[in-house]
Amino acid sequence: MLSNIRRLVCLFLFASLACGPAARSQQGGSTRGSVYAESCLAPSEFQQGEIALHADDGALGHLGKWLHVTTDSGEDDGGRYERKVYFYRDLEIEVVRGLVTRAATHSPRTSTPSGLRPGLSRETVRNLLLNKGVTFKQAGDTLVIVPCSPEDLQLDDVLEVAFDRSGRVRAVWMYANRP
């Protein structure tokens, strides 16, 4: 069942890439909206400040004391859960059920292992990703990248790079699309 879901998600992603050029030509070349990378990124790239997506919340220990933390709760098919968001100087980390489900930064001092970080130009991002085998042709305000290798694929993992109006990275975040 899970492999069928993975196939369906991959098919959807490839179909959205194939429809991209037609949609772009109807938009008059606008750079607004999300653009999907034409290839994927190694799962090892889904980390910031040495904090990996899906890491145990014990991994936050080396970051030191947070500036503040917010807490809320909810309920889903897995029952009741608590969500904590830890705010550090350069990083925001969300933890649900003891696992990191989101990491985000607006700071040029925090990057992914390949060097994606706020402040970079679109061309520098293109070159960094090209070195990792990831390409994108369109120029949206958000670049969406999914992880590679079906055996490691988490269907809901995403790494996003948000660009400002001048074409510089304003934020990098990754998340597991869960509560």
N, C-alpha and C positions, 0 to 999 in steps of 0.2 A: 504494500500500500504506500509506504513512504517513498519507495523508488518511483512509483507512478506520480506522486505529487512533485518530486524533484524534476521529473521529465516535463511535467506540465509547466512548472515555473520556468525552466530553461526555455521551453518552447515560447512561452509568453515573452520572455526577455528578448529572444532572437526576433520574434515578430515585431516587438516594439522598435527594435533597431532597424528593421527593414522598412517600417513605416515612417521612420524619422525624416528622411529626406523629403518625402512628399508633404508631410506636415510642415516642415520648415519652409518650403517654397510657398505655401499658402499663407504663412505668417509674415511674409515680406522680409525674411532674414533677421528677425528679432533675436536677441540674445537672452531673452527672459525665459524662465522655466528651467526644468531639470533636463539634463542630458545624461543618457546612460553610456558608460564606457563600452567600447566595442569588444573588449576582452575583459578578463577577470584579473584579480590580484591575489597573490598567495595569502592564505589565512594568517601567516605569521606577520603580515603587515597590518592586521587589525588590532593595533595597540598604539597607545600614546603615553608618553612619559613612563614607559616601562609597565604600563597597566594594560593587560590584554582583555579584549572582550571575552566574556564568560569566565574570567578569572575569579577565584574565590576572594571574598571581601578581605581576607587576611593579607592579600597583596597590597592593600592600601597602607599598610604599616610603614613602609619605607618612605612614604610621601610626607611623613610628619603629621603634625596637628593641623586639622582643617580650620579654615576661617569661620565657617558656620555650616550647619547641616539642617536640611528640611526633611520632614517625615510626613508621609501620608499613607493611606492604606486603601485597599480595594478587594474585590473578590472576582474570581474567574472560575473556569472549570477545575482548576487545581485547588480551589478553596481560597481562604483568606490569605492575603499577602501584605507585607509592609514594604514600602518603597522609601529609600533614603537617598538623598542627593547631597553629596559631600562637595563643598566649594573650597577649593584650594586657590592659591594665588594665580596659577596659570591653567587650571584644569577643573572641570566639573565631572564628577563620577557618580553615576546612578547605580544603586545596588538593590536588587529584588531577589528575595529568597536566598540571600547570601552570595549571589553571583553578580558580577559587573554586567549590566545590560546597556549602559551608555557611557561614553567618554567624549567630552567636547573641550575644545580650546579656541580661544581668540588670541592667544599669545604666540608671538614668533619664537619664544623660548622653548616651546613644546612641539614635538614633531612625531611623525610615524617613523618606523625603522628606515624607510627609504628617503626620509627627509621632507615629506609633505608637511607644511606648516603655514600659518597665517603670515602674510606679507609677501609671499612669492608671486611673481607674475604668472599669467596663464601660460606663457611660453616655457618658463622654467618648470612649471607643473607638467606640461606636455613632455618635456625632455626627461624629467625624473621618472615619469610613468612609462615612457618609451623604453627606458633602461630595464624596467620590470616586465616588459612585453605588453603593456596596456596602452591602447590607443583610443583617441576620441577625436572626431572631426568637427562636430557641432560646437557652438560656443554659447551655452546656456549660462544662467547665473548660478546653477548648482550642477556639479558633476557627481554622478552616482556610480559607485563601483561595487560589484559583488565579489565574494570570494571564489577562488578556483577549486578544482578537484572535487568531483562528486562525493568521494568518501569523506571529505572534510566539510562539505557544504552544510551550512546551517541555513535553512530556507529563508530565514528572516534577518540575516546579517547584512548590513550595508555600511559602506564608508562613503561619506559625502564631503565634498570640498565646495564651499560657498565662495563665490567671487563677488567683489563689489563692482560698482559702475566703471571703475578705471581698469578692471581686469586683474586685480590683485586678490589673493586669497584673504578673506576676512575671517573665516572660521573653518575648522576641520572637526568633524564629529563622526562617530561610528555608533551603531546601535543594533541591538537585537530587538526586533519588533514584537515586544512582549509587554506585559503590564508595567 
